[in-house]
Amino acid sequence: MRGNAERVLIARRRAAVLARRLERRTLGALGAACLALLAALISAFSALAGAGSAACGGMGGAMLLYEDAGGYVLVGVAAFTAAVLMTVACMRIKRRSPGAEKKEDNKE
């Protein structure tokens, strides 16, 4: 039979595995949402600017397309997406470094 300390250790390990799985799933969903937003903005920009006119009637964001300002907005969204992806990658690399395991062990 297992002692209480061993059962607690197993439960903590399982909780850590479940937390990592949830975090991975959440990060994947956020990354997919970010890429979907980028694709929607690219398609909207190409549809609105493809007509050759700088203003679109009835569109609240038509001022963003005035004198090619939409390109700056698109570049800003693309830069934000790249920054989010790089931040997530750095967090994963830091977590997998050998020093990170020692810090997590000291918390218990």
N, CA, C and O atoms as a Tinker XYZ file with bonds, in Angstrom:
   432  protein
     1  N      0.831000   -1.173000    0.000000    73     2
     2  CA     0.000000    0.000000    0.000000    64     1     3
     3  C      0.883000    1.247000    0.000000    63     2     4     5
     4  O      2.012000    1.250000    0.491000    81     3
     5  N      0.330000    2.268000   -0.556000    73     3     6
     6  CA     1.047000    3.528000   -0.634000    64     5     7
     7  C      0.771000    4.365000    0.603000    63     6     8     9
     8  O     -0.323000    4.355000    1.167000    81     7
     9  N      1.803000    5.084000    0.997000    73     7    10
    10  CA     1.647000    5.976000    2.135000    64     9    11
    11  C      1.013000    7.289000    1.689000    63    10    12    13
    12  O      0.863000    7.555000    0.497000    81    11
    13  N      0.651000    8.089000    2.662000    73    11    14
    14  CA     0.003000    9.353000    2.378000    64    13    15
    15  C      0.927000   10.290000    1.596000    63    14    16    17
    16  O      0.478000   10.974000    0.677000    81    15
    17  N      2.182000   10.324000    1.946000    73    15    18
    18  CA     3.139000   11.200000    1.260000    64    17    19
    19  C      3.276000   10.809000   -0.211000    63    18    20    21
    20  O      3.364000   11.675000   -1.082000    81    19
    21  N      3.295000    9.520000   -0.480000    73    19    22
    22  CA     3.418000    9.049000   -1.867000    64    21    23
    23  C      2.163000    9.392000   -2.676000    63    22    24    25
    24  O      2.263000    9.778000   -3.841000    81    23
    25  N      0.990000    9.254000   -2.065000    73    23    26
    26  CA    -0.246000    9.612000   -2.753000    64    25    27
    27  C     -0.310000   11.114000   -3.045000    63    26    28    29
    28  O     -0.771000   11.520000   -4.112000    81    27
    29  N      0.143000   11.924000   -2.117000    73    27    30
    30  CA     0.172000   13.374000   -2.325000    64    29    31
    31  C      1.122000   13.724000   -3.464000    63    30    32    33
    32  O      0.808000   14.578000   -4.294000    81    31
    33  N      2.275000   13.073000   -3.507000    73    31    34
    34  CA     3.242000   13.310000   -4.575000    64    33    35
    35  C      2.658000   12.936000   -5.939000    63    34    36    37
    36  O      2.828000   13.678000   -6.907000    81    35
    37  N      1.982000   11.808000   -6.023000    73    35    38
    38  CA     1.352000   11.379000   -7.277000    64    37    39
    39  C      0.268000   12.370000   -7.692000    63    38    40    41
    40  O      0.154000   12.714000   -8.868000    81    39
    41  N     -0.523000   12.827000   -6.731000    73    39    42
    42  CA    -1.590000   13.787000   -7.031000    64    41    43
    43  C     -1.018000   15.110000   -7.531000    63    42    44    45
    44  O     -1.565000   15.715000   -8.453000    81    43
    45  N      0.071000   15.558000   -6.930000    73    43    46
    46  CA     0.707000   16.811000   -7.379000    64    45    47
    47  C      1.264000   16.672000   -8.787000    63    46    48    49
    48  O      1.129000   17.581000   -9.607000    81    47
    49  N      1.887000   15.538000   -9.066000    73    47    50
    50  CA     2.417000   15.319000  -10.421000    64    49    51
    51  C      1.296000   15.310000  -11.453000    63    50    52    53
    52  O      1.422000   15.897000  -12.528000    81    51
    53  N      0.199000   14.639000  -11.116000    73    51    54
    54  CA    -0.938000   14.583000  -12.041000    64    53    55
    55  C     -1.548000   15.977000  -12.231000    63    54    56    57
    56  O     -1.934000   16.339000  -13.342000    81    55
    57  N     -1.634000   16.742000  -11.170000    73    55    58
    58  CA    -2.154000   18.102000  -11.276000    64    57    59
    59  C     -1.253000   18.969000  -12.149000    63    58    60    61
    60  O     -1.747000   19.803000  -12.908000    81    59
    61  N      0.053000   18.783000  -12.050000    73    59    62
    62  CA     0.989000   19.533000  -12.889000    64    61    63
    63  C      0.834000   19.157000  -14.357000    63    62    64    65
    64  O      0.890000   20.022000  -15.231000    81    63
    65  N      0.639000   17.868000  -14.628000    73    63    66
    66  CA     0.437000   17.421000  -16.009000    64    65    67
    67  C     -0.848000   18.013000  -16.577000    63    66    68    69
    68  O     -0.871000   18.481000  -17.715000    81    67
    69  N     -1.903000   17.993000  -15.793000    73    67    70
    70  CA    -3.176000   18.559000  -16.250000    64    69    71
    71  C     -3.083000   20.068000  -16.454000    63    70    72    73
    72  O     -3.672000   20.604000  -17.393000    81    71
    73  N     -2.350000   20.752000  -15.585000    73    71    74
    74  CA    -2.188000   22.203000  -15.730000    64    73    75
    75  C     -1.405000   22.532000  -16.996000    63    74    76    77
    76  O     -1.746000   23.477000  -17.708000    81    75
    77  N     -0.349000   21.755000  -17.284000    73    75    78
    78  CA     0.424000   21.979000  -18.517000    64    77    79
    79  C     -0.431000   21.714000  -19.743000    63    78    80    81
    80  O     -0.348000   22.449000  -20.727000    81    79
    81  N     -1.248000   20.675000  -19.696000    73    79    82
    82  CA    -2.117000   20.365000  -20.829000    64    81    83
    83  C     -3.130000   21.491000  -21.065000    63    82    84    85
    84  O     -3.375000   21.874000  -22.210000    81    83
    85  N     -3.713000   22.017000  -19.997000    73    83    86
    86  CA    -4.664000   23.121000  -20.117000    64    85    87
    87  C     -3.981000   24.372000  -20.654000    63    86    88    89
    88  O     -4.544000   25.075000  -21.493000    81    87
    89  N     -2.769000   24.652000  -20.175000    73    87    90
    90  CA    -2.033000   25.825000  -20.648000    64    89    91
    91  C     -1.682000   25.684000  -22.127000    63    90    92    93
    92  O     -1.798000   26.645000  -22.888000    81    91
    93  N     -1.258000   24.504000  -22.530000    73    91    94
    94  CA    -0.932000   24.260000  -23.942000    64    93    95
    95  C     -2.163000   24.445000  -24.818000    63    94    96    97
    96  O     -2.081000   25.042000  -25.892000    81    95
    97  N     -3.294000   23.940000  -24.367000    73    95    98
    98  CA    -4.540000   24.069000  -25.115000    64    97    99
    99  C     -4.969000   25.534000  -25.214000    63    98   100   101
   100  O     -5.402000   25.989000  -26.272000    81    99
   101  N     -4.845000   26.265000  -24.110000    73    99   102
   102  CA    -5.210000   27.680000  -24.097000    64   101   103
   103  C     -4.305000   28.495000  -25.013000    63   102   104   105
   104  O     -4.783000   29.341000  -25.768000    81   103
   105  N     -3.000000   28.243000  -24.948000    73   103   106
   106  CA    -2.077000   28.960000  -25.824000    64   105   107
   107  C     -2.336000   28.647000  -27.291000    63   106   108   109
   108  O     -2.232000   29.530000  -28.143000    81   107
   109  N     -2.668000   27.417000  -27.586000    73   107   110
   110  CA    -3.007000   27.061000  -28.962000    64   109   111
   111  C     -4.253000   27.774000  -29.447000    63   110   112   113
   112  O     -4.302000   28.253000  -30.579000    81   111
   113  N     -5.257000   27.844000  -28.594000    73   111   114
   114  CA    -6.493000   28.532000  -28.966000    64   113   115
   115  C     -6.252000   30.027000  -29.163000    63   114   116   117
   116  O     -6.788000   30.624000  -30.096000    81   115
   117  N     -5.451000   30.633000  -28.292000    73   115   118
   118  CA    -5.150000   32.054000  -28.439000    64   117   119
   119  C     -4.325000   32.325000  -29.697000    63   118   120   121
   120  O     -4.541000   33.326000  -30.380000    81   119
   121  N     -3.392000   31.446000  -29.999000    73   119   122
   122  CA    -2.607000   31.597000  -31.227000    64   121   123
   123  C     -3.472000   31.472000  -32.464000    63   122   124   125
   124  O     -3.312000   32.230000  -33.421000    81   123
   125  N     -4.389000   30.517000  -32.446000    73   123   126
   126  CA    -5.291000   30.348000  -33.587000    64   125   127
   127  C     -6.210000   31.559000  -33.737000    63   126   128   129
   128  O     -6.478000   31.998000  -34.856000    81   127
   129  N     -6.693000   32.099000  -32.626000    73   127   130
   130  CA    -7.548000   33.284000  -32.691000    64   129   131
   131  C     -6.776000   34.485000  -33.225000    63   130   132   133
   132  O     -7.317000   35.284000  -33.989000    81   131
   133  N     -5.526000   34.612000  -32.829000    73   131   134
   134  CA    -4.692000   35.711000  -33.299000    64   133   135
   135  C     -4.454000   35.593000  -34.805000    63   134   136   137
   136  O     -4.535000   36.588000  -35.524000    81   135
   137  N     -4.168000   34.408000  -35.275000    73   135   138
   138  CA    -3.957000   34.212000  -36.708000    64   137   139
   139  C     -5.251000   34.406000  -37.495000    63   138   140   141
   140  O     -5.222000   34.921000  -38.612000    81   139
   141  N     -6.380000   34.001000  -36.926000    73   139   142
   142  CA    -7.662000   34.217000  -37.601000    64   141   143
   143  C     -7.971000   35.710000  -37.705000    63   142   144   145
   144  O     -8.487000   36.167000  -38.726000    81   143
   145  N     -7.660000   36.468000  -36.658000    73   143   146
   146  CA    -7.853000   37.913000  -36.695000    64   145   147
   147  C     -6.961000   38.546000  -37.756000    63   146   148   149
   148  O     -7.402000   39.428000  -38.493000    81   147
   149  N     -5.730000   38.107000  -37.836000    73   147   150
   150  CA    -4.818000   38.630000  -38.852000    64   149   151
   151  C     -5.332000   38.326000  -40.251000    63   150   152   153
   152  O     -5.305000   39.196000  -41.121000    81   151
   153  N     -5.801000   37.103000  -40.479000    73   151   154
   154  CA    -6.341000   36.746000  -41.796000    64   153   155
   155  C     -7.582000   37.569000  -42.129000    63   154   156   157
   156  O     -7.761000   37.989000  -43.272000    81   155
   157  N     -8.438000   37.800000  -41.136000    73   155   158
   158  CA    -9.636000   38.607000  -41.373000    64   157   159
   159  C     -9.272000   40.044000  -41.719000    63   158   160   161
   160  O     -9.882000   40.647000  -42.602000    81   159
   161  N     -8.275000   40.594000  -41.021000    73   159   162
   162  CA    -7.852000   41.959000  -41.328000    64   161   163
   163  C     -7.216000   42.061000  -42.712000    63   162   164   165
   164  O     -7.438000   43.037000  -43.428000    81   163
   165  N     -6.439000   41.072000  -43.082000    73   163   166
   166  CA    -5.818000   41.082000  -44.415000    64   165   167
   167  C     -6.892000   41.006000  -45.487000    63   166   168   169
   168  O     -6.838000   41.743000  -46.471000    81   167
   169  N     -7.857000   40.131000  -45.308000    73   167   170
   170  CA    -8.903000   39.998000  -46.318000    64   169   171
   171  C     -9.786000   41.248000  -46.363000    63   170   172   173
   172  O    -10.197000   41.676000  -47.442000    81   171
   173  N    -10.079000   41.836000  -45.195000    73   171   174
   174  CA   -10.881000   43.061000  -45.182000    64   173   175
   175  C    -10.132000   44.212000  -45.834000    63   174   176   177
   176  O    -10.719000   44.996000  -46.580000    81   175
   177  N     -8.854000   44.312000  -45.560000    73   175   178
   178  CA    -8.061000   45.386000  -46.152000    64   177   179
   179  C     -7.975000   45.231000  -47.666000    63   178   180   181
   180  O     -8.096000   46.211000  -48.401000    81   179
   181  N     -7.766000   44.000000  -48.132000    73   179   182
   182  CA    -7.677000   43.792000  -49.579000    64   181   183
   183  C     -9.029000   44.014000  -50.257000    63   182   184   185
   184  O     -9.075000   44.498000  -51.388000    81   183
   185  N    -10.119000   43.671000  -49.589000    73   183   186
   186  CA   -11.444000   43.880000  -50.175000    64   185   187
   187  C    -11.806000   45.360000  -50.233000    63   186   188   189
   188  O    -12.399000   45.823000  -51.207000    81   187
   189  N    -11.447000   46.096000  -49.188000    73   187   190
   190  CA   -11.798000   47.512000  -49.144000    64   189   191
   191  C    -10.864000   48.369000  -49.989000    63   190   192   193
   192  O    -11.308000   49.328000  -50.620000    81   191
   193  N     -9.604000   48.041000  -50.009000    73   191   194
   194  CA    -8.648000   48.852000  -50.747000    64   193   195
   195  C     -8.547000   48.427000  -52.206000    63   194   196   197
   196  O     -8.010000   49.168000  -53.029000    81   195
   197  N     -9.049000   47.263000  -52.530000    73   195   198
   198  CA    -8.953000   46.767000  -53.896000    64   197   199
   199  C     -9.835000   47.525000  -54.871000    63   198   200   201
   200  O     -9.597000   47.474000  -56.078000    81   199
   201  N    -10.837000   48.221000  -54.385000    73   199   202
   202  CA   -11.755000   48.947000  -55.258000    64   201   203
   203  C    -11.120000   50.215000  -55.825000    63   202   204   205
   204  O    -11.649000   50.788000  -56.777000    81   203
   205  N    -10.013000   50.659000  -55.268000    73   203   206
   206  CA    -9.348000   51.849000  -55.765000    64   205   207
   207  C     -9.766000   53.116000  -55.074000    63   206   208   209
   208  O     -9.177000   54.169000  -55.320000    81   207
   209  N    -10.748000   53.056000  -54.231000    73   207   210
   210  CA   -11.167000   54.255000  -53.507000    64   209   211
   211  C    -10.617000   54.198000  -52.091000    63   210   212   213
   212  O    -10.458000   53.122000  -51.515000    81   211
   213  N    -10.333000   55.357000  -51.545000    73   211   214
   214  CA    -9.751000   55.417000  -50.209000    64   213   215
   215  C    -10.825000   55.397000  -49.124000    63   214   216   217
   216  O    -10.528000   55.046000  -47.983000    81   215
   217  N    -12.056000   55.763000  -49.448000    73   215   218
   218  CA   -13.111000   55.815000  -48.445000    64   217   219
   219  C    -14.222000   54.846000  -48.821000    63   218   220   221
   220  O    -14.512000   54.642000  -50.000000    81   219
   221  N    -14.830000   54.263000  -47.822000    73   219   222
   222  CA   -15.930000   53.324000  -48.025000    64   221   223
   223  C    -17.154000   53.900000  -47.323000    63   222   224   225
   224  O    -17.091000   54.232000  -46.139000    81   223
   225  N    -18.242000   54.018000  -48.029000    73   223   226
   226  CA   -19.452000   54.583000  -47.445000    64   225   227
   227  C    -20.019000   53.702000  -46.363000    63   226   228   229
   228  O    -20.151000   52.491000  -46.542000    81   227
   229  N    -20.355000   54.303000  -45.239000    73   227   230
   230  CA   -20.993000   53.561000  -44.164000    64   229   231
   231  C    -20.051000   52.761000  -43.291000    63   230   232   233
   232  O    -20.512000   52.055000  -42.394000    81   231
   233  N    -18.784000   52.841000  -43.509000    73   231   234
   234  CA   -17.826000   52.085000  -42.709000    64   233   235
   235  C    -17.217000   52.999000  -41.661000    63   234   236   237
   236  O    -16.688000   54.061000  -41.993000    81   235
   237  N    -17.288000   52.598000  -40.403000    73   235   238
   238  CA   -16.737000   53.423000  -39.340000    64   237   239
   239  C    -15.227000   53.523000  -39.387000    63   238   240   241
   240  O    -14.667000   54.541000  -38.982000    81   239
   241  N    -14.558000   52.498000  -39.869000    73   239   242
   242  CA   -13.099000   52.487000  -39.930000    64   241   243
   243  C    -12.555000   52.966000  -41.251000    63   242   244   245
   244  O    -11.396000   52.701000  -41.567000    81   243
   245  N    -13.364000   53.672000  -42.043000    73   243   246
   246  CA   -12.918000   54.105000  -43.368000    64   245   247
   247  C    -11.778000   55.107000  -43.283000    63   246   248   249
   248  O    -10.984000   55.209000  -44.218000    81   247
   249  N    -11.679000   55.843000  -42.196000    73   247   250
   250  CA   -10.581000   56.806000  -42.061000    64   249   251
   251  C     -9.233000   56.110000  -41.997000    63   250   252   253
   252  O     -8.214000   56.704000  -42.351000    81   251
   253  N     -9.209000   54.856000  -41.549000    73   251   254
   254  CA    -7.950000   54.130000  -41.492000    64   253   255
   255  C     -7.406000   53.853000  -42.886000    63   254   256   257
   256  O     -6.204000   53.648000  -43.052000    81   255
   257  N     -8.274000   53.846000  -43.884000    73   255   258
   258  CA    -7.842000   53.594000  -45.252000    64   257   259
   259  C     -7.495000   54.880000  -45.995000    63   258   260   261
   260  O     -7.084000   54.830000  -47.154000    81   259
   261  N     -7.654000   56.028000  -45.344000    73   259   262
   262  CA    -7.369000   57.306000  -45.981000    64   261   263
   263  C     -5.874000   57.440000  -46.219000    63   262   264   265
   264  O     -5.082000   57.341000  -45.282000    81   263
   265  N     -5.495000   57.661000  -47.438000    73   263   266
   266  CA    -4.109000   57.820000  -47.878000    64   265   267
   267  C     -3.225000   56.678000  -47.381000    63   266   268   269
   268  O     -2.167000   56.921000  -46.801000    81   267
   269  N     -3.638000   55.477000  -47.599000    73   267   270
   270  CA    -2.866000   54.258000  -47.329000    64   269   271
   271  C     -2.488000   54.070000  -45.859000    63   270   272   273
   272  O     -1.460000   53.456000  -45.572000    81   271
   273  N     -3.273000   54.572000  -44.938000    73   271   274
   274  CA    -3.005000   54.355000  -43.514000    64   273   275
   275  C     -3.324000   52.924000  -43.116000    63   274   276   277
   276  O     -2.829000   52.449000  -42.093000    81   275
   277  N     -4.149000   52.216000  -43.907000    73   275   278
   278  CA    -4.510000   50.832000  -43.585000    64   277   279
   279  C     -3.311000   49.906000  -43.575000    63   278   280   281
   280  O     -3.283000   48.925000  -42.832000    81   279
   281  N     -2.322000   50.214000  -44.395000    73   279   282
   282  CA    -1.099000   49.416000  -44.405000    64   281   283
   283  C     -0.377000   49.474000  -43.077000    63   282   284   285
   284  O      0.169000   48.474000  -42.613000    81   283
   285  N     -0.375000   50.652000  -42.462000    73   283   286
   286  CA     0.263000   50.800000  -41.156000    64   285   287
   287  C     -0.486000   50.008000  -40.089000    63   286   288   289
   288  O      0.123000   49.404000  -39.206000    81   287
   289  N     -1.799000   50.019000  -40.179000    73   287   290
   290  CA    -2.595000   49.248000  -39.229000    64   289   291
   291  C     -2.318000   47.754000  -39.400000    63   290   292   293
   292  O     -2.158000   47.026000  -38.421000    81   291
   293  N     -2.265000   47.315000  -40.644000    73   291   294
   294  CA    -1.997000   45.903000  -40.924000    64   293   295
   295  C     -0.610000   45.496000  -40.434000    63   294   296   297
   296  O     -0.444000   44.416000  -39.866000    81   295
   297  N      0.374000   46.343000  -40.649000    73   295   298
   298  CA     1.728000   46.049000  -40.167000    64   297   299
   299  C      1.752000   46.018000  -38.645000    63   298   300   301
   300  O      2.452000   45.194000  -38.057000    81   299
   301  N      0.998000   46.904000  -37.998000    73   299   302
   302  CA     0.930000   46.901000  -36.539000    64   301   303
   303  C      0.322000   45.622000  -35.989000    63   302   304   305
   304  O      0.807000   45.073000  -35.000000    81   303
   305  N     -0.737000   45.151000  -36.627000    73   303   306
   306  CA    -1.371000   43.894000  -36.181000    64   305   307
   307  C     -0.434000   42.714000  -36.431000    63   306   308   309
   308  O     -0.332000   41.814000  -35.597000    81   307
   309  N      0.241000   42.715000  -37.560000    73   307   310
   310  CA     1.190000   41.636000  -37.854000    64   309   311
   311  C      2.347000   41.647000  -36.855000    63   310   312   313
   312  O      2.791000   40.590000  -36.407000    81   311
   313  N      2.834000   42.838000  -36.506000    73   311   314
   314  CA     3.917000   42.932000  -35.519000    64   313   315
   315  C      3.446000   42.453000  -34.146000    63   314   316   317
   316  O      4.198000   41.792000  -33.429000    81   315
   317  N      2.215000   42.781000  -33.780000    73   315   318
   318  CA     1.673000   42.319000  -32.505000    64   317   319
   319  C      1.571000   40.797000  -32.481000    63   318   320   321
   320  O      1.903000   40.161000  -31.481000    81   319
   321  N      1.111000   40.220000  -33.587000    73   319   322
   322  CA     1.000000   38.764000  -33.674000    64   321   323
   323  C      2.372000   38.114000  -33.532000    63   322   324   325
   324  O      2.524000   37.125000  -32.815000    81   323
   325  N      3.368000   38.672000  -34.217000    73   323   326
   326  CA     4.723000   38.125000  -34.119000    64   325   327
   327  C      5.258000   38.253000  -32.697000    63   326   328   329
   328  O      5.931000   37.346000  -32.208000    81   327
   329  N      4.967000   39.366000  -32.029000    73   327   330
   330  CA     5.439000   39.559000  -30.656000    64   329   331
   331  C      4.793000   38.562000  -29.699000    63   330   332   333
   332  O      5.454000   38.045000  -28.798000    81   331
   333  N      3.512000   38.294000  -29.889000    73   331   334
   334  CA     2.829000   37.312000  -29.040000    64   333   335
   335  C      3.439000   35.931000  -29.234000    63   334   336   337
   336  O      3.692000   35.221000  -28.260000    81   335
   337  N      3.676000   35.546000  -30.479000    73   335   338
   338  CA     4.256000   34.234000  -30.754000    64   337   339
   339  C      5.676000   34.119000  -30.188000    63   338   340   341
   340  O      6.052000   33.070000  -29.665000    81   339
   341  N      6.458000   35.189000  -30.293000    73   339   342
   342  CA     7.814000   35.159000  -29.741000    64   341   343
   343  C      7.790000   35.097000  -28.214000    63   342   344   345
   344  O      8.623000   34.420000  -27.612000    81   343
   345  N      6.852000   35.790000  -27.588000    73   343   346
   346  CA     6.739000   35.749000  -26.134000    64   345   347
   347  C      6.388000   34.349000  -25.651000    63   346   348   349
   348  O      6.962000   33.854000  -24.681000    81   347
   349  N      5.445000   33.720000  -26.332000    73   347   350
   350  CA     5.062000   32.350000  -25.963000    64   349   351
   351  C      6.241000   31.401000  -26.143000    63   350   352   353
   352  O      6.478000   30.538000  -25.299000    81   351
   353  N      6.982000   31.557000  -27.243000    73   351   354
   354  CA     8.146000   30.702000  -27.482000    64   353   355
   355  C      9.200000   30.907000  -26.399000    63   354   356   357
   356  O      9.785000   29.935000  -25.923000    81   355
   357  N      9.451000   32.147000  -26.002000    73   355   358
   358  CA    10.434000   32.417000  -24.946000    64   357   359
   359  C      9.993000   31.844000  -23.609000    63   358   360   361
   360  O     10.815000   31.333000  -22.849000    81   359
   361  N      8.696000   31.924000  -23.317000    73   359   362
   362  CA     8.200000   31.349000  -22.068000    64   361   363
   363  C      8.399000   29.839000  -22.044000    63   362   364   365
   364  O      8.766000   29.273000  -21.014000    81   363
   365  N      8.159000   29.195000  -23.164000    73   363   366
   366  CA     8.336000   27.740000  -23.225000    64   365   367
   367  C      9.803000   27.363000  -23.105000    63   366   368   369
   368  O     10.138000   26.388000  -22.432000    81   367
   369  N     10.685000   28.123000  -23.749000    73   367   370
   370  CA    12.116000   27.833000  -23.666000    64   369   371
   371  C     12.604000   28.019000  -22.240000    63   370   372   373
   372  O     13.376000   27.200000  -21.743000    81   371
   373  N     12.170000   29.074000  -21.577000    73   371   374
   374  CA    12.590000   29.331000  -20.203000    64   373   375
   375  C     12.108000   28.233000  -19.268000    63   374   376   377
   376  O     12.830000   27.818000  -18.361000    81   375
   377  N     10.891000   27.766000  -19.492000    73   375   378
   378  CA    10.338000   26.713000  -18.645000    64   377   379
   379  C     11.099000   25.407000  -18.822000    63   378   380   381
   380  O     11.232000   24.641000  -17.867000    81   379
   381  N     11.594000   25.140000  -20.009000    73   379   382
   382  CA    12.290000   23.876000  -20.278000    64   381   383
   383  C     13.774000   23.934000  -19.929000    63   382   384   385
   384  O     14.460000   22.916000  -20.027000    81   383
   385  N     14.288000   25.092000  -19.525000    73   383   386
   386  CA    15.704000   25.205000  -19.184000    64   385   387
   387  C     15.983000   24.424000  -17.902000    63   386   388   389
   388  O     15.083000   24.245000  -17.081000    81   387
   389  N     17.221000   23.957000  -17.720000    73   387   390
   390  CA    17.541000   23.149000  -16.537000    64   389   391
   391  C     17.329000   23.890000  -15.224000    63   390   392   393
   392  O     16.953000   23.260000  -14.236000    81   391
   393  N     17.552000   25.190000  -15.171000    73   391   394
   394  CA    17.366000   25.950000  -13.942000    64   393   395
   395  C     15.921000   26.062000  -13.522000    63   394   396   397
   396  O     15.633000   26.210000  -12.334000    81   395
   397  N     14.996000   25.993000  -14.480000    73   395   398
   398  CA    13.578000   26.139000  -14.165000    64   397   399
   399  C     13.070000   24.944000  -13.363000    63   398   400   401
   400  O     12.197000   25.104000  -12.511000    81   399
   401  N     13.596000   23.760000  -13.619000    73   399   402
   402  CA    13.159000   22.567000  -12.891000    64   401   403
   403  C     13.557000   22.658000  -11.428000    63   402   404   405
   404  O     12.794000   22.248000  -10.553000    81   403
   405  N     14.745000   23.192000  -11.148000    73   403   406
   406  CA    15.180000   23.304000   -9.769000    64   405   407
   407  C     14.313000   24.290000   -9.001000    63   406   408   409
   408  O     14.001000   24.066000   -7.832000    81   407
   409  N     13.921000   25.386000   -9.656000    73   407   410
   410  CA    13.080000   26.374000   -8.992000    64   409   411
   411  C     11.714000   25.801000   -8.666000    63   410   412   413
   412  O     11.164000   26.081000   -7.601000    81   411
   413  N     11.151000   24.991000   -9.580000    73   411   414
   414  CA     9.845000   24.383000   -9.331000    64   413   415
   415  C      9.903000   23.365000   -8.212000    63   414   416   417
   416  O      8.945000   23.234000   -7.451000    81   415
   417  N     11.025000   22.627000   -8.092000    73   415   418
   418  CA    11.166000   21.646000   -7.029000    64   417   419
   419  C     11.236000   22.306000   -5.666000    63   418   420   421
   420  O     10.761000   21.739000   -4.682000    81   419
   421  N     11.817000   23.487000   -5.589000    73   419   422
   422  CA    11.942000   24.185000   -4.311000    64   421   423
   423  C     10.608000   24.713000   -3.812000    63   422   424   425
   424  O     10.461000   24.959000   -2.615000    81   423
   425  N      9.634000   24.893000   -4.693000    73   423   426
   426  CA     8.333000   25.407000   -4.295000    64   425   427
   427  C      7.538000   24.408000   -3.479000    63   426   428   429
   428  O      6.716000   24.803000   -2.652000    81   427
   429  N      7.767000   23.126000   -3.694000    73   427   430
   430  CA     6.986000   22.092000   -3.007000    64   429   431
   431  C      7.367000   21.907000   -1.605000    63   430   432
   432  O      6.789000   21.069000   -0.913000    81   431
